[in-house]
Amino acid sequence: MADPHLQQADDDSGRASARSGSTVDDDVRHAQSGRPERGHRAARRRRPGTVRWRSTLAALVTGTVAALSIAACVSTGGGGGGRLSQLPAPPSRADNPTTPEKVALGKQLFFDQRLSGSGRNNCESCHYRDLGWTDGLQLSRRDDGALNTRHSPTLYNVAYLTAWYWDGRATTLEAQILAAWRNQMSGDPDKVAARLAGIPAYAAQFQQVFGSAPTGDAIVKALAAYVRTKNSGESTWDRHEKGEPNAVSADAIAGFGVFMGKGRCAICHTPPLYSDGGFHNIGLEAGKAKPDPGRFAVTRQPQDMSAFKTPTLRSVATSGPWFHDGSGASLEATVRYMASGGGNDPNKSPLLVDTALTDQEVRQVVAFLRTLTSHEPLVRPAIP
């Protein structure tokens, strides 16, 4: 029997009701803004993977004064190049380069319920735009009705990751999407591909994008191309860093200072993704009857017991409830838990300590986190 902890909520099926977006789409713009086809390999080599984030982490740990100096400069909203929260161009794989046509096809597939085994769910069933590309549930259900054991994570900025799922067991976005399609949506790639081949509009699009009839592999690649455009880099904090006057409140600016300094938040939630891409035990599994092994299930290394991927804090205010088990009922309660040093677990990360934040400082950090919410529009596609 499969380990139930490996059947996560990362892409499980939940509610299938549609949610309306705004009237101007941004997905194709993201795809068109990427590097030319020939430059994808170079972009991939330079992408901000684990090494870059951990280099930044080391700088923060060993150079607190320097980090606070950066924080002071950025918090003034001076604008200019090289700002702390600026996201680089999203990367795409050499074997699955992003194109506007592929993104458009992937977008249709993302919202098409025919990809699920039941025909009642789609990718959006667990990833709604207005909920930060999550589902707003502590734990959602798969297409077959089974309850998941982990909270659906956001799709924001997954293009920049080097490991996917809360435990990092998928080594490519394409592998994660295929696993979620099969396990969370009960999808049969071959059957779905055959069904789509019988729909003239889809058949023509697959021929245009891939030069072939629909296949399970092509469906996965199109979905990955679309998901890679889900980037949260147009927040009010980004506008503040660019120099827009009065973009954020004084509390948010003060909260950023606490975030980078006394609160020690940036040690793991490193800009610009506000994640270090690593895995940490924060004490949430201690005392549970059946603790989730987290990263340990992948590596079998004792130090990885109940360690989970550091989530991005971009658009975090819209993606609750929080933590891998969805136990964070409010953003303020979640910040308080982390600021207090987490739970009492012998394997807890040594990076997590009680920072003795005051009530005012906690509220200021929350005010800052709310400014990281992205406001890009969404237009729903016409489904063939």
Residue pairs with C-beta under 8 A, 6 or more apart in sequence:
3 297
4 149
5 149
5 150
5 167
5 292
5 293
5 294
5 297
6 167
6 169
6 297
7 142
7 146
7 148
7 149
7 183
7 184
8 148
8 149
8 150
8 165
8 166
8 167
9 126
9 139
9 140
9 148
9 149
9 150
9 151
9 152
9 153
9 184
10 150
10 152
10 153
10 164
10 165
10 166
10 176
10 180
10 184
11 123
11 126
11 127
11 152
11 176
11 177
11 179
11 180
11 181
11 184
11 185
12 126
12 140
12 141
12 142
12 143
12 148
12 152
12 180
12 184
13 116
13 118
13 121
13 125
13 126
13 140
13 141
13 142
13 143
13 184
13 185
13 186
14 121
14 125
14 126
14 135
14 137
14 140
14 141
14 152
15 125
15 135
15 137
15 140
16 113
16 120
16 121
16 122
16 124
16 125
18 111
18 124
18 380
19 124
19 128
19 129
19 130
20 380
21 129
21 130
21 377
21 378
21 379
21 380
22 377
22 378
22 379
23 377
23 379
24 377
24 379
25 377
25 378
25 379
26 229
26 376
26 377
26 378
27 103
27 104
27 107
27 226
27 229
28 100
28 103
28 104
30 90
30 103
30 228
30 229
30 231
31 98
31 99
31 100
31 102
31 103
31 225
31 229
32 100
33 89
34 40
34 43
34 89
34 90
34 92
34 98
35 42
35 43
35 89
37 97
40 91
40 92
40 93
40 94
40 97
41 94
43 89
43 91
43 92
44 91
44 92
44 93
44 94
46 88
47 88
47 91
47 160
48 88
48 160
48 272
48 273
49 162
49 277
50 162
50 163
50 277
50 278
53 270
53 273
53 275
53 276
53 277
53 278
54 276
54 277
54 278
56 270
56 271
56 276
57 267
57 268
57 270
57 276
57 278
59 66
59 67
60 67
60 266
60 267
60 270
61 267
64 261
67 260
67 261
67 266
68 257
68 260
68 261
70 84
70 260
71 84
71 256
71 257
71 259
71 260
71 261
72 257
74 83
74 84
74 85
74 241
74 256
75 253
75 256
75 257
77 240
77 241
77 242
77 243
77 244
77 245
77 247
77 248
78 243
79 241
79 242
79 243
80 243
83 241
83 242
84 241
84 271
84 272
85 233
85 237
85 238
85 241
85 271
85 272
85 274
86 233
86 238
86 241
86 272
87 157
87 160
87 231
87 233
87 272
87 273
88 272
90 98
90 159
90 160
90 228
90 229
90 231
91 159
91 160
91 228
92 98
92 159
92 225
92 228
93 172
93 173
93 174
93 224
96 174
96 221
96 224
96 225
98 225
98 228
98 229
99 209
99 225
101 205
101 208
101 209
102 209
102 221
102 222
102 225
102 226
103 225
103 226
103 229
104 205
104 381
105 205
105 206
105 209
105 222
105 225
105 226
106 221
106 222
106 223
106 224
106 225
106 226
106 227
107 226
107 381
108 202
108 205
108 381
108 382
108 383
108 384
109 115
109 123
109 219
109 222
109 223
109 226
110 122
110 123
110 124
110 223
110 226
110 227
111 122
111 123
111 124
111 380
111 381
111 383
112 122
112 383
113 119
113 120
113 121
113 122
114 192
114 195
114 196
115 122
115 123
115 181
115 185
115 187
115 192
115 219
116 122
116 125
116 143
116 185
116 186
116 187
117 143
117 144
117 185
117 186
117 187
117 188
118 143
118 144
118 186
120 143
121 143
121 185
122 185
123 185
123 223
125 135
125 140
125 185
126 134
126 135
126 140
126 152
126 184
127 133
127 134
127 135
127 152
127 154
127 155
128 134
128 135
128 136
129 378
130 318
131 318
131 319
132 154
132 156
132 315
132 316
132 317
132 318
132 319
132 373
133 154
133 155
133 156
133 230
133 315
133 319
134 151
134 152
134 153
134 154
134 318
134 319
134 320
135 152
136 320
136 321
137 151
137 152
137 321
137 326
138 151
138 321
138 325
138 326
138 327
139 147
139 148
139 149
139 150
139 151
139 325
139 326
140 147
140 148
140 152
141 147
141 148
142 148
142 183
142 184
142 185
142 186
143 184
143 185
143 186
143 187
144 186
148 184
149 292
149 325
150 166
150 292
150 324
150 325
150 326
151 321
151 322
151 323
151 324
151 325
151 326
153 166
153 311
153 319
154 311
154 312
154 315
154 319
155 227
155 230
156 230
156 231
156 232
156 312
156 314
156 315
156 319
156 374
157 230
157 231
157 232
157 233
157 273
157 312
157 314
158 164
158 173
158 227
158 228
158 230
159 173
159 227
159 228
159 229
159 230
159 231
160 273
161 173
161 277
162 277
163 169
163 170
163 171
163 277
163 309
164 170
164 171
164 172
164 173
164 175
164 176
165 176
165 309
166 294
166 308
166 309
166 324
167 279
167 294
167 295
167 297
167 298
167 308
167 309
168 279
168 295
168 298
168 309
169 297
169 298
170 176
170 179
173 224
173 227
173 228
174 220
174 221
174 224
177 220
177 223
177 224
177 227
178 189
178 216
178 220
181 187
181 189
181 219
181 220
181 223
182 188
182 189
189 215
189 216
189 217
189 219
189 220
190 216
192 214
192 216
192 219
193 213
193 214
193 215
193 216
193 218
193 219
194 214
196 202
196 203
196 206
196 214
196 219
197 203
197 206
197 213
197 214
199 384
200 384
201 384
202 214
202 384
203 213
203 214
205 384
206 212
206 213
206 214
206 215
206 218
207 213
209 218
209 222
210 218
210 221
212 218
231 374
231 376
232 312
232 314
232 315
232 372
232 373
232 374
232 376
233 272
233 314
233 374
234 374
234 375
234 376
235 314
235 315
235 371
235 372
235 373
235 374
235 375
236 247
236 248
236 371
236 373
236 375
237 247
237 248
237 252
237 256
237 368
237 371
237 372
239 247
240 247
240 248
240 252
240 253
240 371
247 371
248 368
248 371
249 367
251 363
251 364
251 367
251 368
252 364
252 367
252 368
252 370
252 371
253 368
254 364
254 367
254 368
255 361
255 363
255 364
255 365
255 366
255 367
255 368
255 369
256 368
258 265
258 357
258 361
258 364
258 365
258 368
259 265
259 266
259 269
259 365
259 368
259 369
260 266
262 355
262 357
262 361
263 339
263 355
263 357
263 361
263 365
264 351
264 353
264 355
265 338
265 365
267 276
267 351
268 275
268 276
268 278
268 280
268 310
268 351
269 275
269 276
269 310
269 312
269 313
270 276
273 312
273 314
274 312
274 313
274 314
274 316
274 372
275 309
275 310
275 311
275 312
275 313
276 310
277 309
277 310
278 309
278 310
279 294
279 295
279 304
279 307
279 308
279 309
279 310
280 307
280 308
280 310
280 349
280 351
280 352
281 294
281 305
281 306
281 307
281 308
281 345
281 347
281 348
281 349
282 308
282 323
282 338
282 342
282 343
282 348
282 349
282 352
283 342
283 343
283 344
283 345
283 348
283 352
284 306
284 323
284 324
284 325
284 327
284 342
284 343
285 291
285 292
285 294
285 306
285 325
285 343
285 345
286 306
286 343
286 344
286 345
286 348
287 343
291 305
291 306
292 306
292 324
292 325
293 305
293 306
294 304
294 305
294 306
294 307
294 308
294 324
295 301
295 304
295 305
295 307
295 308
295 309
296 302
296 304
296 305
296 306
296 307
298 304
302 347
303 347
305 347
306 345
306 347
307 347
307 349
308 324
313 369
313 372
314 372
314 374
315 372
315 373
315 374
316 322
316 331
316 369
316 372
316 373
317 331
317 369
317 370
317 372
317 373
318 373
320 328
320 329
320 330
320 331
320 334
321 327
321 328
321 329
322 328
322 331
322 334
323 334
328 334
328 337
331 366
331 369
331 370
332 362
332 363
332 366
335 362
335 365
335 366
335 369
336 357
336 362
338 352
339 354
339 355
339 357
339 362
339 365
340 354
341 352
341 353
341 354
341 355
342 348
342 349
342 352
357 365
